[in-house]
Amino acid sequence: MHKENRLAKREDFQKVYRRGKSFANHQFVVYRLEQREPAPLRLGVSVSKKVGNAVVRNRLRRTVKEIVRLNLDRLEANVDVIVIARKPVAEMEYAGIQSSLLHVLKRAGLLKKTR
């Protein structure tokens, strides 16, 4: 993912957690916060130690970022997003992770309407 699409600072994460709206399914929790000025989508990914060891957590983090990168043209801009992975994701394959993540992003209203 490009640098302008990353949510990295602790203050930014805290702002999204405090002011954002949350949406969830069994595998993911998504927080979204609209931005006032035009900006690209910024993504932060959080995977708890409860999910697995460092190898598992980093694999999940990379997988989520790659799914978002490949679908960036389908996602709304001007929004900060935090994706939190839950335990069941650790045993899932890529296709399952992708469908579950896109499902929760759709519930959060982040997928653009297709015509």
N, CA, C and O atoms as CSV, one atom per row, in Angstrom:
chain,resi,resn,atom,element,x,y,z
A,1,MET,N,N,0.834,-1.177,0.000
A,1,MET,CA,C,0.000,0.000,0.000
A,1,MET,C,C,0.879,1.239,0.000
A,1,MET,O,O,1.968,1.252,0.573
A,2,HIS,N,N,0.382,2.279,-0.655
A,2,HIS,CA,C,1.124,3.525,-0.724
A,2,HIS,C,C,1.096,4.230,0.627
A,2,HIS,O,O,0.221,3.997,1.460
A,3,LYS,N,N,2.086,5.099,0.811
A,3,LYS,CA,C,2.213,5.794,2.091
A,3,LYS,C,C,0.993,6.650,2.415
A,3,LYS,O,O,0.605,6.745,3.579
A,4,GLU,N,N,0.380,7.273,1.409
A,4,GLU,CA,C,-0.782,8.130,1.669
A,4,GLU,C,C,-2.010,7.326,2.077
A,4,GLU,O,O,-2.988,7.904,2.549
A,5,ASN,N,N,-1.982,6.003,1.904
A,5,ASN,CA,C,-3.101,5.149,2.290
A,5,ASN,C,C,-2.899,4.486,3.648
A,5,ASN,O,O,-3.685,3.619,4.031
A,6,ARG,N,N,-1.859,4.878,4.383
A,6,ARG,CA,C,-1.583,4.266,5.681
A,6,ARG,C,C,-2.064,5.140,6.826
A,6,ARG,O,O,-1.933,6.363,6.789
A,7,LEU,N,N,-2.609,4.509,7.819
A,7,LEU,CA,C,-2.971,5.161,9.073
A,7,LEU,C,C,-1.949,4.652,10.082
A,7,LEU,O,O,-2.007,3.489,10.481
A,8,ALA,N,N,-1.009,5.508,10.503
A,8,ALA,CA,C,0.108,5.002,11.285
A,8,ALA,C,C,0.233,5.611,12.673
A,8,ALA,O,O,0.681,4.935,13.599
A,9,LYS,N,N,-0.147,6.860,12.836
A,9,LYS,CA,C,0.092,7.531,14.110
A,9,LYS,C,C,-0.924,7.111,15.170
A,9,LYS,O,O,-2.099,6.890,14.878
A,10,ARG,N,N,-0.447,7.010,16.385
A,10,ARG,CA,C,-1.300,6.629,17.509
A,10,ARG,C,C,-2.471,7.595,17.661
A,10,ARG,O,O,-3.591,7.172,17.948
A,11,GLU,N,N,-2.218,8.890,17.471
A,11,GLU,CA,C,-3.278,9.891,17.613
A,11,GLU,C,C,-4.383,9.664,16.583
A,11,GLU,O,O,-5.566,9.822,16.886
A,12,ASP,N,N,-3.988,9.293,15.367
A,12,ASP,CA,C,-4.976,9.026,14.323
A,12,ASP,C,C,-5.829,7.816,14.675
A,12,ASP,O,O,-7.046,7.835,14.486
A,13,PHE,N,N,-5.195,6.762,15.186
A,13,PHE,CA,C,-5.937,5.577,15.613
A,13,PHE,C,C,-6.926,5.944,16.712
A,13,PHE,O,O,-8.092,5.551,16.663
A,14,GLN,N,N,-6.457,6.706,17.712
A,14,GLN,CA,C,-7.319,7.080,18.826
A,14,GLN,C,C,-8.500,7.924,18.369
A,14,GLN,O,O,-9.610,7.766,18.877
A,15,LYS,N,N,-8.269,8.822,17.411
A,15,LYS,CA,C,-9.347,9.668,16.893
A,15,LYS,C,C,-10.413,8.811,16.207
A,15,LYS,O,O,-11.608,9.049,16.382
A,16,VAL,N,N,-9.985,7.821,15.432
A,16,VAL,CA,C,-10.938,6.946,14.738
A,16,VAL,C,C,-11.699,6.093,15.750
A,16,VAL,O,O,-12.908,5.907,15.612
A,17,TYR,N,N,-11.006,5.571,16.767
A,17,TYR,CA,C,-11.679,4.768,17.788
A,17,TYR,C,C,-12.721,5.598,18.545
A,17,TYR,O,O,-13.826,5.122,18.803
A,18,ARG,N,N,-12.367,6.844,18.903
A,18,ARG,CA,C,-13.270,7.683,19.704
A,18,ARG,C,C,-14.447,8.213,18.898
A,18,ARG,O,O,-15.588,8.142,19.354
A,19,ARG,N,N,-14.187,8.739,17.714
A,19,ARG,CA,C,-15.222,9.439,16.956
A,19,ARG,C,C,-15.866,8.597,15.864
A,19,ARG,O,O,-16.916,8.967,15.338
A,20,GLY,N,N,-15.250,7.471,15.515
A,20,GLY,CA,C,-15.740,6.674,14.394
A,20,GLY,C,C,-16.894,5.767,14.756
A,20,GLY,O,O,-17.200,5.552,15.929
A,21,LYS,N,N,-17.527,5.238,13.721
A,21,LYS,CA,C,-18.597,4.253,13.890
A,21,LYS,C,C,-18.008,2.874,13.645
A,21,LYS,O,O,-17.095,2.715,12.834
A,22,SER,N,N,-18.541,1.864,14.359
A,22,SER,CA,C,-18.013,0.513,14.205
A,22,SER,C,C,-19.047,-0.403,13.557
A,22,SER,O,O,-20.256,-0.248,13.734
A,23,PHE,N,N,-18.524,-1.354,12.805
A,23,PHE,CA,C,-19.321,-2.378,12.133
A,23,PHE,C,C,-18.567,-3.686,12.291
A,23,PHE,O,O,-17.336,-3.695,12.311
A,24,ALA,N,N,-19.293,-4.793,12.404
A,24,ALA,CA,C,-18.605,-6.052,12.681
A,24,ALA,C,C,-19.307,-7.233,12.041
A,24,ALA,O,O,-20.500,-7.185,11.741
A,25,ASN,N,N,-18.536,-8.301,11.839
A,25,ASN,CA,C,-19.059,-9.638,11.582
A,25,ASN,C,C,-18.232,-10.582,12.457
A,25,ASN,O,O,-17.528,-10.110,13.350
A,26,HIS,N,N,-18.290,-11.873,12.235
A,26,HIS,CA,C,-17.592,-12.810,13.123
A,26,HIS,C,C,-16.076,-12.712,13.020
A,26,HIS,O,O,-15.372,-13.029,13.979
A,27,GLN,N,N,-15.561,-12.277,11.869
A,27,GLN,CA,C,-14.120,-12.276,11.659
A,27,GLN,C,C,-13.456,-10.910,11.845
A,27,GLN,O,O,-12.282,-10.848,12.212
A,28,PHE,N,N,-14.183,-9.814,11.599
A,28,PHE,CA,C,-13.570,-8.491,11.618
A,28,PHE,C,C,-14.448,-7.470,12.325
A,28,PHE,O,O,-15.668,-7.614,12.388
A,29,VAL,N,N,-13.801,-6.433,12.858
A,29,VAL,CA,C,-14.466,-5.222,13.324
A,29,VAL,C,C,-13.865,-4.090,12.507
A,29,VAL,O,O,-12.646,-4.020,12.350
A,30,VAL,N,N,-14.706,-3.203,11.985
A,30,VAL,CA,C,-14.238,-2.078,11.183
A,30,VAL,C,C,-14.723,-0.789,11.827
A,30,VAL,O,O,-15.909,-0.632,12.113
A,31,TYR,N,N,-13.801,0.121,12.048
A,31,TYR,CA,C,-14.133,1.474,12.487
A,31,TYR,C,C,-13.907,2.400,11.308
A,31,TYR,O,O,-12.904,2.278,10.604
A,32,ARG,N,N,-14.847,3.342,11.083
A,32,ARG,CA,C,-14.689,4.306,9.999
A,32,ARG,C,C,-14.949,5.709,10.519
A,32,ARG,O,O,-15.815,5.928,11.367
A,33,LEU,N,N,-14.182,6.655,9.994
A,33,LEU,CA,C,-14.340,8.058,10.364
A,33,LEU,C,C,-14.184,8.898,9.107
A,33,LEU,O,O,-13.147,8.855,8.446
A,34,GLU,N,N,-15.220,9.664,8.781
A,34,GLU,CA,C,-15.187,10.539,7.610
A,34,GLU,C,C,-14.188,11.669,7.830
A,34,GLU,O,O,-14.045,12.170,8.945
A,35,GLN,N,N,-13.498,12.070,6.763
A,35,GLN,CA,C,-12.580,13.199,6.800
A,35,GLN,C,C,-13.263,14.439,6.254
A,35,GLN,O,O,-14.101,14.346,5.358
A,36,ARG,N,N,-12.915,15.587,6.783
A,36,ARG,CA,C,-13.539,16.834,6.332
A,36,ARG,C,C,-13.034,17.259,4.964
A,36,ARG,O,O,-13.831,17.611,4.095
A,37,GLU,N,N,-11.728,17.234,4.760
A,37,GLU,CA,C,-11.164,17.653,3.483
A,37,GLU,C,C,-10.936,16.439,2.586
A,37,GLU,O,O,-10.749,15.326,3.077
A,38,PRO,N,N,-10.953,16.655,1.271
A,38,PRO,CA,C,-10.715,15.525,0.351
A,38,PRO,C,C,-9.353,14.882,0.605
A,38,PRO,O,O,-8.328,15.563,0.645
A,39,ALA,N,N,-9.362,13.590,0.771
A,39,ALA,CA,C,-8.140,12.830,1.034
A,39,ALA,C,C,-8.368,11.396,0.604
A,39,ALA,O,O,-9.513,10.949,0.536
A,40,PRO,N,N,-7.299,10.662,0.310
A,40,PRO,CA,C,-7.484,9.247,-0.017
A,40,PRO,C,C,-7.852,8.440,1.220
A,40,PRO,O,O,-7.646,8.888,2.348
A,41,LEU,N,N,-8.393,7.261,1.002
A,41,LEU,CA,C,-8.693,6.348,2.101
A,41,LEU,C,C,-7.404,6.023,2.839
A,41,LEU,O,O,-6.379,5.754,2.214
A,42,ARG,N,N,-7.451,6.047,4.168
A,42,ARG,CA,C,-6.307,5.637,4.975
A,42,ARG,C,C,-6.718,4.433,5.798
A,42,ARG,O,O,-7.794,4.421,6.397
A,43,LEU,N,N,-5.859,3.412,5.831
A,43,LEU,CA,C,-6.168,2.134,6.479
A,43,LEU,C,C,-5.182,1.844,7.595
A,43,LEU,O,O,-3.976,2.032,7.442
A,44,GLY,N,N,-5.713,1.382,8.721
A,44,GLY,CA,C,-4.906,0.847,9.810
A,44,GLY,C,C,-5.407,-0.554,10.113
A,44,GLY,O,O,-6.612,-0.802,10.073
A,45,VAL,N,N,-4.504,-1.467,10.413
A,45,VAL,CA,C,-4.882,-2.851,10.701
A,45,VAL,C,C,-4.362,-3.211,12.084
A,45,VAL,O,O,-3.208,-2.936,12.413
A,46,SER,N,N,-5.222,-3.830,12.896
A,46,SER,CA,C,-4.859,-4.238,14.234
A,46,SER,C,C,-5.180,-5.716,14.408
A,46,SER,O,O,-6.289,-6.167,14.123
A,47,VAL,N,N,-4.176,-6.466,14.885
A,47,VAL,CA,C,-4.369,-7.893,15.139
A,47,VAL,C,C,-3.835,-8.173,16.543
A,47,VAL,O,O,-2.647,-7.992,16.808
A,48,SER,N,N,-4.712,-8.611,17.434
A,48,SER,CA,C,-4.363,-8.850,18.827
A,48,SER,C,C,-3.475,-10.079,18.986
A,48,SER,O,O,-3.462,-10.967,18.133
A,49,LYS,N,N,-2.736,-10.116,20.088
A,49,LYS,CA,C,-1.921,-11.294,20.402
A,49,LYS,C,C,-2.774,-12.521,20.658
A,49,LYS,O,O,-2.275,-13.644,20.588
A,50,LYS,N,N,-4.062,-12.325,20.954
A,50,LYS,CA,C,-4.968,-13.449,21.164
A,50,LYS,C,C,-5.176,-14.248,19.889
A,50,LYS,O,O,-5.531,-15.426,19.942
A,51,VAL,N,N,-4.956,-13.613,18.743
A,51,VAL,CA,C,-5.201,-14.272,17.449
A,51,VAL,C,C,-4.131,-15.311,17.156
A,51,VAL,O,O,-4.436,-16.362,16.593
A,52,GLY,N,N,-2.896,-15.045,17.522
A,52,GLY,CA,C,-1.828,-16.002,17.243
A,52,GLY,C,C,-0.469,-15.390,17.513
A,52,GLY,O,O,-0.359,-14.289,18.054
A,53,ASN,N,N,0.567,-16.127,17.124
A,53,ASN,CA,C,1.917,-15.613,17.341
A,53,ASN,C,C,2.251,-14.551,16.293
A,53,ASN,O,O,1.411,-14.227,15.454
A,54,ALA,N,N,3.452,-14.016,16.333
A,54,ALA,CA,C,3.838,-12.906,15.460
A,54,ALA,C,C,3.746,-13.275,13.981
A,54,ALA,O,O,3.368,-12.442,13.157
A,55,VAL,N,N,4.081,-14.491,13.646
A,55,VAL,CA,C,4.018,-14.926,12.247
A,55,VAL,C,C,2.581,-14.879,11.741
A,55,VAL,O,O,2.320,-14.386,10.644
A,56,VAL,N,N,1.659,-15.388,12.534
A,56,VAL,CA,C,0.240,-15.401,12.158
A,56,VAL,C,C,-0.300,-13.977,12.065
A,56,VAL,O,O,-0.998,-13.633,11.111
A,57,ARG,N,N,0.024,-13.156,13.054
A,57,ARG,CA,C,-0.478,-11.774,13.063
A,57,ARG,C,C,0.034,-10.983,11.871
A,57,ARG,O,O,-0.732,-10.264,11.229
A,58,ASN,N,N,1.316,-11.107,11.570
A,58,ASN,CA,C,1.873,-10.375,10.426
A,58,ASN,C,C,1.315,-10.872,9.104
A,58,ASN,O,O,1.092,-10.076,8.192
A,59,ARG,N,N,1.084,-12.185,8.983
A,59,ARG,CA,C,0.479,-12.725,7.762
A,59,ARG,C,C,-0.917,-12.149,7.572
A,59,ARG,O,O,-1.282,-11.756,6.464
A,60,LEU,N,N,-1.695,-12.099,8.644
A,60,LEU,CA,C,-3.049,-11.537,8.563
A,60,LEU,C,C,-3.014,-10.051,8.216
A,60,LEU,O,O,-3.811,-9.580,7.405
A,61,ARG,N,N,-2.101,-9.326,8.822
A,61,ARG,CA,C,-1.974,-7.897,8.542
A,61,ARG,C,C,-1.641,-7.663,7.069
A,61,ARG,O,O,-2.237,-6.802,6.423
A,62,ARG,N,N,-0.696,-8.428,6.548
A,62,ARG,CA,C,-0.325,-8.298,5.128
A,62,ARG,C,C,-1.475,-8.701,4.218
A,62,ARG,O,O,-1.699,-8.069,3.185
A,63,THR,N,N,-2.202,-9.740,4.587
A,63,THR,CA,C,-3.329,-10.208,3.772
A,63,THR,C,C,-4.429,-9.155,3.708
A,63,THR,O,O,-4.959,-8.876,2.633
A,64,VAL,N,N,-4.774,-8.568,4.850
A,64,VAL,CA,C,-5.824,-7.537,4.878
A,64,VAL,C,C,-5.397,-6.340,4.039
A,64,VAL,O,O,-6.191,-5.822,3.254
A,65,LYS,N,N,-4.150,-5.892,4.194
A,65,LYS,CA,C,-3.665,-4.747,3.422
A,65,LYS,C,C,-3.676,-5.041,1.923
A,65,LYS,O,O,-3.995,-4.160,1.124
A,66,GLU,N,N,-3.336,-6.254,1.539
A,66,GLU,CA,C,-3.329,-6.623,0.122
A,66,GLU,C,C,-4.746,-6.650,-0.441
A,66,GLU,O,O,-4.968,-6.189,-1.561
A,67,ILE,N,N,-5.701,-7.175,0.305
A,67,ILE,CA,C,-7.097,-7.202,-0.147
A,67,ILE,C,C,-7.601,-5.776,-0.344
A,67,ILE,O,O,-8.261,-5.483,-1.341
A,68,VAL,N,N,-7.295,-4.892,0.596
A,68,VAL,CA,C,-7.719,-3.493,0.457
A,68,VAL,C,C,-7.019,-2.842,-0.724
A,68,VAL,O,O,-7.650,-2.099,-1.476
A,69,ARG,N,N,-5.724,-3.107,-0.906
A,69,ARG,CA,C,-4.981,-2.522,-2.027
A,69,ARG,C,C,-5.578,-2.935,-3.368
A,69,ARG,O,O,-5.706,-2.116,-4.278
A,70,LEU,N,N,-5.939,-4.203,-3.483
A,70,LEU,CA,C,-6.499,-4.696,-4.744
A,70,LEU,C,C,-7.906,-4.162,-5.002
A,70,LEU,O,O,-8.346,-4.115,-6.151
A,71,ASN,N,N,-8.612,-3.762,-3.957
A,71,ASN,CA,C,-9.979,-3.255,-4.096
A,71,ASN,C,C,-10.080,-1.759,-3.832
A,71,ASN,O,O,-11.178,-1.249,-3.606
A,72,LEU,N,N,-8.967,-1.053,-3.856
A,72,LEU,CA,C,-8.945,0.369,-3.520
A,72,LEU,C,C,-9.844,1.191,-4.432
A,72,LEU,O,O,-10.443,2.172,-3.992
A,73,ASP,N,N,-9.942,0.800,-5.694
A,73,ASP,CA,C,-10.796,1.549,-6.634
A,73,ASP,C,C,-12.285,1.360,-6.314
A,73,ASP,O,O,-13.105,2.175,-6.738
A,74,ARG,N,N,-12.646,0.319,-5.586
A,74,ARG,CA,C,-14.039,0.066,-5.212
A,74,ARG,C,C,-14.416,0.704,-3.876
A,74,ARG,O,O,-15.588,0.709,-3.499
A,75,LEU,N,N,-13.419,1.246,-3.154
A,75,LEU,CA,C,-13.658,1.794,-1.817
A,75,LEU,C,C,-13.812,3.309,-1.860
A,75,LEU,O,O,-13.208,3.989,-2.690
A,76,GLU,N,N,-14.634,3.823,-0.945
A,76,GLU,CA,C,-14.854,5.265,-0.836
A,76,GLU,C,C,-13.571,5.963,-0.390
A,76,GLU,O,O,-12.741,5.373,0.302
A,77,ALA,N,N,-13.417,7.229,-0.795
A,77,ALA,CA,C,-12.288,8.047,-0.351
A,77,ALA,C,C,-12.751,8.923,0.805
A,77,ALA,O,O,-13.889,8.802,1.259
A,78,ASN,N,N,-11.885,9.798,1.279
A,78,ASN,CA,C,-12.187,10.742,2.366
A,78,ASN,C,C,-12.590,10.049,3.657
A,78,ASN,O,O,-13.449,10.548,4.385
A,79,VAL,N,N,-11.990,8.921,3.947
A,79,VAL,CA,C,-12.360,8.188,5.157
A,79,VAL,C,C,-11.123,7.495,5.739
A,79,VAL,O,O,-10.259,7.016,5.005
A,80,ASP,N,N,-11.061,7.454,7.077
A,80,ASP,CA,C,-10.043,6.676,7.783
A,80,ASP,C,C,-10.704,5.388,8.264
A,80,ASP,O,O,-11.816,5.414,8.791
A,81,VAL,N,N,-10.023,4.272,8.084
A,81,VAL,CA,C,-10.584,2.960,8.405
A,81,VAL,C,C,-9.592,2.184,9.260
A,81,VAL,O,O,-8.395,2.164,8.974
A,82,ILE,N,N,-10.098,1.547,10.311
A,82,ILE,CA,C,-9.301,0.614,11.094
A,82,ILE,C,C,-9.980,-0.743,11.011
A,82,ILE,O,O,-11.179,-0.860,11.268
A,83,VAL,N,N,-9.219,-1.764,10.653
A,83,VAL,CA,C,-9.724,-3.134,10.577
A,83,VAL,C,C,-9.082,-3.921,11.712
A,83,VAL,O,O,-7.858,-3.981,11.829
A,84,ILE,N,N,-9.924,-4.523,12.546
A,84,ILE,CA,C,-9.448,-5.357,13.647
A,84,ILE,C,C,-9.809,-6.802,13.331
A,84,ILE,O,O,-10.977,-7.131,13.124
A,85,ALA,N,N,-8.793,-7.659,13.297
A,85,ALA,CA,C,-9.017,-9.072,13.004
A,85,ALA,C,C,-9.337,-9.821,14.285
A,85,ALA,O,O,-8.694,-9.614,15.314
A,86,ARG,N,N,-10.339,-10.697,14.216
A,86,ARG,CA,C,-10.708,-11.541,15.356
A,86,ARG,C,C,-10.118,-12.938,15.188
A,86,ARG,O,O,-9.595,-13.276,14.126
A,87,LYS,N,N,-10.206,-13.736,16.230
A,87,LYS,CA,C,-9.589,-15.060,16.269
A,87,LYS,C,C,-9.929,-15.990,15.099
A,87,LYS,O,O,-9.022,-16.628,14.564
A,88,PRO,N,N,-11.202,-16.095,14.677
A,88,PRO,CA,C,-11.520,-17.065,13.620
A,88,PRO,C,C,-10.774,-16.839,12.300
A,88,PRO,O,O,-10.676,-17.755,11.483
A,89,VAL,N,N,-10.254,-15.642,12.088
A,89,VAL,CA,C,-9.561,-15.337,10.832
A,89,VAL,C,C,-8.282,-16.154,10.700
A,89,VAL,O,O,-7.864,-16.458,9.582
A,90,ALA,N,N,-7.660,-16.509,11.795
A,90,ALA,CA,C,-6.375,-17.201,11.766
A,90,ALA,C,C,-6.437,-18.534,11.034
A,90,ALA,O,O,-5.435,-18.957,10.458
A,91,GLU,N,N,-7.588,-19.209,11.039
A,91,GLU,CA,C,-7.701,-20.504,10.384
A,91,GLU,C,C,-8.262,-20.418,8.967
A,91,GLU,O,O,-8.438,-21.446,8.314
A,92,MET,N,N,-8.541,-19.220,8.484
A,92,MET,CA,C,-9.198,-19.073,7.187
A,92,MET,C,C,-8.192,-18.986,6.046
A,92,MET,O,O,-7.045,-18.584,6.237
A,93,GLU,N,N,-8.644,-19.370,4.859
A,93,GLU,CA,C,-7.860,-19.227,3.635
A,93,GLU,C,C,-8.070,-17.829,3.072
A,93,GLU,O,O,-8.941,-17.093,3.536
A,94,TYR,N,N,-7.271,-17.460,2.069
A,94,TYR,CA,C,-7.320,-16.120,1.488
A,94,TYR,C,C,-8.707,-15.763,0.967
A,94,TYR,O,O,-9.201,-14.665,1.224
A,95,ALA,N,N,-9.340,-16.680,0.235
A,95,ALA,CA,C,-10.655,-16.381,-0.353
A,95,ALA,C,C,-11.700,-16.116,0.727
A,95,ALA,O,O,-12.541,-15.232,0.568
A,96,GLY,N,N,-11.655,-16.857,1.800
A,96,GLY,CA,C,-12.586,-16.643,2.901
A,96,GLY,C,C,-12.345,-15.315,3.600
A,96,GLY,O,O,-13.288,-14.606,3.949
A,97,ILE,N,N,-11.075,-14.984,3.801
A,97,ILE,CA,C,-10.736,-13.704,4.416
A,97,ILE,C,C,-11.218,-12.558,3.532
A,97,ILE,O,O,-11.769,-11.572,4.021
A,98,GLN,N,N,-11.005,-12.702,2.223
A,98,GLN,CA,C,-11.409,-11.651,1.286
A,98,GLN,C,C,-12.922,-11.444,1.304
A,98,GLN,O,O,-13.388,-10.308,1.391
A,99,SER,N,N,-13.686,-12.519,1.225
A,99,SER,CA,C,-15.142,-12.371,1.191
A,99,SER,C,C,-15.664,-11.796,2.515
A,99,SER,O,O,-16.578,-10.972,2.511
A,100,SER,N,N,-15.093,-12.223,3.636
A,100,SER,CA,C,-15.523,-11.718,4.935
A,100,SER,C,C,-15.177,-10.237,5.092
A,100,SER,O,O,-15.992,-9.460,5.589
A,101,LEU,N,N,-13.976,-9.845,4.671
A,101,LEU,CA,C,-13.562,-8.449,4.782
A,101,LEU,C,C,-14.410,-7.556,3.884
A,101,LEU,O,O,-14.840,-6.483,4.310
A,102,LEU,N,N,-14.657,-7.982,2.650
A,102,LEU,CA,C,-15.487,-7.177,1.748
A,102,LEU,C,C,-16.919,-7.078,2.276
A,102,LEU,O,O,-17.579,-6.053,2.102
A,103,HIS,N,N,-17.395,-8.140,2.919
A,103,HIS,CA,C,-18.739,-8.119,3.506
A,103,HIS,C,C,-18.841,-7.054,4.589
A,103,HIS,O,O,-19.790,-6.270,4.597
A,104,VAL,N,N,-17.867,-7.016,5.510
A,104,VAL,CA,C,-17.940,-6.043,6.599
A,104,VAL,C,C,-17.673,-4.627,6.082
A,104,VAL,O,O,-18.213,-3.669,6.635
A,105,LEU,N,N,-16.862,-4.472,5.049
A,105,LEU,CA,C,-16.657,-3.151,4.449
A,105,LEU,C,C,-17.931,-2.658,3.774
A,105,LEU,O,O,-18.230,-1.464,3.790
A,106,LYS,N,N,-18.675,-3.584,3.184
A,106,LYS,CA,C,-19.956,-3.222,2.584
A,106,LYS,C,C,-20.943,-2.791,3.661
A,106,LYS,O,O,-21.669,-1.813,3.482
A,107,ARG,N,N,-20.976,-3.510,4.774
A,107,ARG,CA,C,-21.861,-3.145,5.893
A,107,ARG,C,C,-21.499,-1.764,6.435
A,107,ARG,O,O,-22.367,-1.024,6.897
A,108,ALA,N,N,-20.208,-1.423,6.375
A,108,ALA,CA,C,-19.762,-0.118,6.867
A,108,ALA,C,C,-20.019,0.994,5.858
A,108,ALA,O,O,-19.767,2.163,6.146
A,109,GLY,N,N,-20.520,0.636,4.674
A,109,GLY,CA,C,-20.810,1.640,3.659
A,109,GLY,C,C,-19.568,2.144,2.956
A,109,GLY,O,O,-19.559,3.263,2.443
A,110,LEU,N,N,-18.521,1.341,2.923
A,110,LEU,CA,C,-17.279,1.773,2.302
A,110,LEU,C,C,-17.128,1.334,0.857
A,110,LEU,O,O,-16.282,1.866,0.137
A,111,LEU,N,N,-17.929,0.378,0.420
A,111,LEU,CA,C,-17.868,-0.049,-0.982
A,111,LEU,C,C,-18.725,0.871,-1.827
A,111,LEU,O,O,-19.869,1.168,-1.481
A,112,LYS,N,N,-18.155,1.323,-2.949
A,112,LYS,CA,C,-18.922,2.176,-3.855
A,112,LYS,C,C,-20.018,1.366,-4.508
A,112,LYS,O,O,-19.878,0.160,-4.709
A,113,LYS,N,N,-21.098,2.025,-4.835
A,113,LYS,CA,C,-22.214,1.361,-5.519
A,113,LYS,C,C,-21.792,1.036,-6.946
A,113,LYS,O,O,-21.302,1.905,-7.666
A,114,THR,N,N,-21.983,-0.217,-7.353
A,114,THR,CA,C,-21.662,-0.619,-8.721
A,114,THR,C,C,-22.878,-0.466,-9.603
A,114,THR,O,O,-24.006,-0.715,-9.178
A,115,ARG,N,N,-22.642,-0.055,-10.830
A,115,ARG,CA,C,-23.759,0.163,-11.745
A,115,ARG,C,C,-23.825,-0.899,-12.778
A,115,ARG,O,O,-24.709,-0.874,-13.635
